[in-house]
Amino acid sequence: MLNVPTKLRAKVRRRLSQEYFVWLTTVGADLAPQPRPVWFIWEAARGSFLIYSQSHGRKVHHLLQHPKVALHFNADATADTEVLVFIGTAQIDPDAPPADKVRAYMRKYRDGIAGIKMTPEQLAREYSVAIRVTPTSVRGW
């Protein structure tokens, strides 16, 4: 289970529940970091982020080769506050339900799904790969 420093606990709880997206950084075949914004939900009971991807997404290929990843939220304009960086391990979760069957995911992204002109069912078919990121550490200020 993730051990969150006392001084960051309130910030971590707030950001996990309120942020719309998180930056996921994987490592490419050339060992270069590859950051990208992704939709997510935090599943507290499992202590992990749940992210959905297209099967042909580069992040899927990256994490199969290099499962260590980083996640971070946007910081304030000067990066003086609101900085949180999670380090963890990503894996494909074949047992995760499709995105359209995850109530918390649908509640959070229903408007976003409509905004990209998809139905929840279409999104679940297109973004059919569930990625579970289990953080092992968090740092921030």
N, C-alpha and C positions, 0 to 999 in steps of 0.2 A: 504494500500500500504506500502511496505517496506521502512522504513526510514533508509537510509544508511548514516553513519557519513561522513562528508565532506572529511576527510583524507583518507577514504577507497574507495571513489566513483570510481576513475580511476582504482584501482586494482580490484574492484568487476566487473566493466564493462569488463575489459580485461580477467579476469579469466572465467567469464560466457560465453564469446564468443570464447575463445581459448582452454579451457580444454576439453579433450576427455572423461573423466569420473569424477564422483564425488563419494565420500564415503557417503553412506546412512546408518545411524544408526537408527535402530528400537529397540523396547523393546520386548524381548521374554516373554513367559508365566511365566518364573521364575524371571521376572523383570531385567534380565541381558541385557546390551546393546549388540546389534548384528550388527556390522558394515560390510558392503560389498560394493565393487565398482560396480557402475551401469552406464550405458549409459544414457545420458540425453540431452535434449535441454532446453534452457531458453526461455520462451515465455514472452517477456517484456510486451506486451500488456495486458497479464493476470497477470503479476507479479508472475509467478510460474514456477517451474521445471516440465517438463513432462518426465516421466520414464515409460518404459514398462516392464512387468514382466510375467513370466509363471503363470498360474492360481494357480498352486500348490506351488508356491514359498513361503518360510517361511515369507518373508517380507510382503506378502499380508495378511497372517494370523496375523502377529504381528500388523500391522497398523490397522486392523479391531478392535483389542482389545485395542490398545494404539496408537492413531493417532499422538501424539507428536513425532517428529523425529528431528534428527540433520543431517546436510550435511556439508561436508568439502572437500577441495581439498588437495592434497599432499602439504606439505610445502617444503621449501628449506632443505638442508641436516642437518642444525643445528636448524631449526625452529626459526631462528632469524628474518626472513622476510617471506612474502608470506603466512601468516597464515590467513585463512578465515573460520569462522564457522557460519553456518546459523542454526537457530532454527525455527521450523515451524510445521505446521499441514499437514498430508498426508491424502488423501482420494482417493478412487477409482473414476475414472471419466468415467462413462458409456457413456457419450456423445462424448468422444474423438474419432477421427477417428483411424482406424488401423494404426500401425506404417508405413506400406508401402505406406500409403496415406498422410503422413506428409512430405512434401518436405524437410524441414530443417533437419529432422531426417534422411531421406534417403541420403541427401547430406553429412551429417556428418559421417554416419556409413556404407555407401555402401561398402567400402573396408573391414571394420570389419565384415560385414555380409558375404561377400565372404570368408573371412578368417576362418569363422567357418563353411564353406561349406553349406551355406544356400542361398536361393534366398530371396529377400525382401518379397515375398508372404509367404514363409515358416516361416520366422521370425515373420511376423505379426500373423500367425496362432499359432505359439508356444508361442510367447510373446504377448498374447492377452489382458492382463489386463493393462489398462492405469492408472498410479498413478500420481496424481497431488500433488505436495508439494508446499504449499504457505508459504514462510518464513515470520516470524513475527519480527525477529531481526537478526542482523549480527554483529559479532565482529571479530577483527583481528588486525594484525600489520604487 
